[in-house]
Amino acid sequence: MLHSIYSVSVFCVFLSFDVRRSSTSSNCELACASIAESIPHAFFLRDEGVNTLWDSKQSDVIPACRVEPSNPEEVSIILKATIEEQCHFAIRGGGHSRISGSSNAEKGITVDLKTFNFIEIGKDKKTVRIGGGSVWGDVYRALEKERLMVVGGRVSDVGVGGLTLGGGISFFSNKRGWACDSVTAFEVVLPNTSVQIVTKDSNLDVYWALRGGGNSFGVVTAFHMELFERKPEIWRGMRMYTFDKIPELLAAQHKFVTEVQAQDPDAVAFFPYGYHQPYDLLMSMPTMVHGTHNSNETWPAAFDDFKAIEGIPDSTSIVHKPLSDCTDDVALMNPYGMRTIYQTITYKVSTEVDRKILEIYQEELQPIKSLEGAVPFIIFHPTPAGHTDPMKKNGGNPLGLAGLGPLMIMQTSWMWKNKADDEAFYESNRSIFERATAVAREAGVLVPYIYQNYAWESQDVFAGYGKENQARLKKIQSQIDPDGVFAGGEGLSKGYFKVNMKGKHGNTKAQQTKDEL
Ligand SMILES: Cc1cc2nc3c(=O)[nH]c(=O)nc-3n(C[C@H](O)[C@H](O)[C@H](O)COP(=O)(O)OP(=O)(O)OC[C@H]3O[C@@H](n4cnc5c(N)ncnc54)[C@H](O)[C@@H]3O)c2cc1C
């Protein structure tokens, strides 16, 4: 509602913007004006302030306005305004989604959590309270000073919010599960706009749902996570190999996830294979990490098989340095401002399937490899029992992975420069996925799980969590959000993956009841 002269003037600004750009809906103009009136310090016009998003498809999106609340009560005021005026919104955590509109709302309100960037270590040093808009590099730097650590992401500028709500693969996952498994409490503004602290004891259902169920349950303003003691430094080894070494690499990869990681829980790795345009060369560059090995001159025994494979001359790099430095390095390799697709499947470990996928990759690469800025990669993420066993703790999580390891999560990471090339990359990605999925299915190793944080928008993430978990997520979501504010479709909270759909193309309330029967 427009009551003050201030909000009338903001409304006039919107009207004058409309003359230039007819994209802003009047509902959102009213909601923006209402927020500008109640919390002016948090309000930014669509082009004001800094709205940094990792993928340039996301930056192409122009919101009606952007808000930077600084406490849960302000988030609640914002939600009330969007509901009252029926304006759609998107929540920005660390801004690393590749899907357009995930964390920036086209003609709607972008709720930017960047001021929720605090890290408060508990007095007993058992847990840490982390702001819902924090990024992992800041978290690690703060904890390293105290020789403490959490299970978090592998790249400094990725958000705690999106990563943890979707799962969260970490360098510590082989001992402690994924990031979501370490959360002891969520401070959340629920869809009914109330501010609550959700724990296993206060609300087991919502606590369970938030540990992998994504952004369908409210705005998380803080995560309380388990701490553990450790030195800041980790060992990281990288070596580049040409593609003729694929047979040896895949054999080493298979042994690593099926045997080595069970014997040595401090050993983790991910295995990228890709085309390097500047050298016109196909290369693999395993990133190997060890939690306790102390020397930057020797390799831990866990990586002996990789050490034995001849790499590209002078391509080996070994460091022993703080985790935050290592995650900064990976951030530098993933620059802002590119266009990207991630897509993913999961299968029971199979060297034969890995090999066939890499063959398909080399065929599907041809139409895109010369396009400007092309950085197309396949990344294999080993997911041994060390990851999936801890998923049973604290009442379990909804991912449907508990006890299923060893698995391989295969991810494409297609990066390119120009919008004009979008269709070419989408097409090649679609084709590789169709073929890779068929290969894994024919080999009898495909599992339904789709990792939300590496998924593309066309993928049915929650179906992959299993029928029972999906039904439970839907039920919890409907119970806490009967009006579907955080549902997909015609719900107001837009972007990423939604547990329930609202409106004629999705699950209406009646349909949800039918689903449950
Ligand atoms: C370079 C790079 C490296 C990565 N490394 C890893 C890795 O090591 N391990 C791993 O598991 N994944 C990794 N990912 C995937 C990453 O987990 C997802 O992209 C994740 O969604 C990023 O979260 P964000 O907060 O940065 O992004 P955002 O785009 O801000 O958020 C993603 C979605 O989560 C929602 N969201 C974010 N914060 C909140 C909140 N506080 N409350 C409610 N909803 C919220 C938003 O609505 C948005 O739709 C990586 C991604 C990139 C691009």
The ligand as an SDF file (V2000), in Angstrom:
LIG
                    3D

 53 58  0  0  0  0  0  0  0  0999 V2000
   32.2110  -22.7670   -9.4260 C   0  0  0  0  0  0  0  0  0  0  0  0
   31.2850  -23.6910   -8.6890 C   0  0  0  0  0  0  0  0  0  0  0  0
   31.7870  -24.5740   -7.7550 C   0  0  0  0  0  0  0  0  0  0  0  0
   30.9390  -25.4370   -7.0490 C   0  0  0  0  0  0  0  0  0  0  0  0
   31.4590  -26.3010   -6.1240 N   0  0  0  0  0  0  0  0  0  0  0  0
   30.6410  -27.1520   -5.4610 C   0  0  0  0  0  0  0  0  0  0  0  0
   31.1410  -28.0770   -4.4940 C   0  0  0  0  0  0  0  0  0  0  0  0
   32.3120  -28.1160   -4.1940 O   0  0  0  0  0  0  0  0  0  0  0  0
   30.2650  -28.9010   -3.8910 N   0  0  0  0  0  0  0  0  0  0  0  0
   28.9420  -28.8950   -4.1910 C   0  0  0  0  0  0  0  0  0  0  0  0
   28.2140  -29.6910   -3.6200 O   0  0  0  0  0  0  0  0  0  0  0  0
   28.4330  -28.0220   -5.0790 N   0  0  0  0  0  0  0  0  0  0  0  0
   29.2430  -27.1600   -5.7270 C   0  0  0  0  0  0  0  0  0  0  0  0
   28.7240  -26.2900   -6.6400 N   0  0  0  0  0  0  0  0  0  0  0  0
   27.2880  -26.2750   -6.8810 C   0  0  0  0  0  0  0  0  0  0  0  0
   26.6340  -25.3440   -5.8450 C   0  0  0  0  0  0  0  0  0  0  0  0
   26.4290  -26.0760   -4.6630 O   0  0  0  0  0  0  0  0  0  0  0  0
   25.2770  -24.8220   -6.3520 C   0  0  0  0  0  0  0  0  0  0  0  0
   25.4720  -24.0870   -7.5250 O   0  0  0  0  0  0  0  0  0  0  0  0
   24.5650  -23.9790   -5.3060 C   0  0  0  0  0  0  0  0  0  0  0  0
   23.2260  -23.7910   -5.6800 O   0  0  0  0  0  0  0  0  0  0  0  0
   25.2180  -22.6280   -5.1600 C   0  0  0  0  0  0  0  0  0  0  0  0
   24.6370  -21.9380   -4.0980 O   0  0  0  0  0  0  0  0  0  0  0  0
   24.6770  -20.3590   -4.0420 P   0  0  0  0  0  0  0  0  0  0  0  0
   24.0640  -19.9510   -2.7680 O   0  0  0  0  0  0  0  0  0  0  0  0
   26.0560  -19.8920   -4.3550 O   0  0  0  0  0  0  0  0  0  0  0  0
   23.8200  -19.9570   -5.3000 O   0  0  0  0  0  0  0  0  0  0  0  0
   22.4550  -19.1330   -5.4830 P   0  0  0  0  0  0  0  0  0  0  0  0
   22.3230  -19.0220   -6.9650 O   0  0  0  0  0  0  0  0  0  0  0  0
   22.4540  -17.9080   -4.6890 O   0  0  0  0  0  0  0  0  0  0  0  0
   21.4050  -20.1140   -4.8810 O   0  0  0  0  0  0  0  0  0  0  0  0
   20.9790  -21.3050   -5.5060 C   0  0  0  0  0  0  0  0  0  0  0  0
   19.5140  -21.5280   -5.0980 C   0  0  0  0  0  0  0  0  0  0  0  0
   19.4780  -21.7340   -3.6950 O   0  0  0  0  0  0  0  0  0  0  0  0
   18.5610  -20.8350   -3.0640 C   0  0  0  0  0  0  0  0  0  0  0  0
   19.1520  -20.2820   -1.8580 N   0  0  0  0  0  0  0  0  0  0  0  0
   20.4300  -19.8670   -1.6840 C   0  0  0  0  0  0  0  0  0  0  0  0
   20.6070  -19.4470   -0.4260 N   0  0  0  0  0  0  0  0  0  0  0  0
   19.4130  -19.5980    0.2030 C   0  0  0  0  0  0  0  0  0  0  0  0
   18.9640  -19.3440    1.5230 C   0  0  0  0  0  0  0  0  0  0  0  0
   19.8030  -18.8790    2.4500 N   0  0  0  0  0  0  0  0  0  0  0  0
   17.6620  -19.5960    1.8350 N   0  0  0  0  0  0  0  0  0  0  0  0
   16.8260  -20.1040    0.8980 C   0  0  0  0  0  0  0  0  0  0  0  0
   17.2010  -20.3660   -0.3710 N   0  0  0  0  0  0  0  0  0  0  0  0
   18.4830  -20.1110   -0.7060 C   0  0  0  0  0  0  0  0  0  0  0  0
   18.2460  -19.7610   -4.0590 C   0  0  0  0  0  0  0  0  0  0  0  0
   16.8640  -19.5420   -4.0640 O   0  0  0  0  0  0  0  0  0  0  0  0
   18.6820  -20.2830   -5.4080 C   0  0  0  0  0  0  0  0  0  0  0  0
   17.5840  -20.6390   -6.1740 O   0  0  0  0  0  0  0  0  0  0  0  0
   29.5570  -25.4080   -7.3290 C   0  0  0  0  0  0  0  0  0  0  0  0
   29.0470  -24.5090   -8.2600 C   0  0  0  0  0  0  0  0  0  0  0  0
   29.8850  -23.6610   -8.9420 C   0  0  0  0  0  0  0  0  0  0  0  0
   29.3190  -22.7210   -9.9570 C   0  0  0  0  0  0  0  0  0  0  0  0
  1  2  1  0
  2  3  1  0
  2 52  2  0
  3  4  2  0
  4  5  1  0
  4 50  1  0
  5  6  2  0
  6  7  1  0
  6 13  1  0
  7  8  2  0
  7  9  1  0
  9 10  1  0
 10 11  2  0
 10 12  1  0
 12 13  2  0
 13 14  1  0
 14 15  1  0
 14 50  1  0
 15 16  1  0
 16 17  1  0
 16 18  1  0
 18 19  1  0
 18 20  1  0
 20 21  1  0
 20 22  1  0
 22 23  1  0
 23 24  1  0
 24 25  2  0
 24 26  1  0
 24 27  1  0
 27 28  1  0
 28 29  2  0
 28 30  1  0
 28 31  1  0
 31 32  1  0
 32 33  1  0
 33 34  1  0
 33 48  1  0
 34 35  1  0
 35 36  1  0
 35 46  1  0
 36 37  1  0
 36 45  1  0
 37 38  2  0
 38 39  1  0
 39 40  1  0
 39 45  2  0
 40 41  1  0
 40 42  2  0
 42 43  1  0
 43 44  2  0
 44 45  1  0
 46 47  1  0
 46 48  1  0
 48 49  1  0
 50 51  2  0
 51 52  1  0
 52 53  1  0
M  END
$$$$
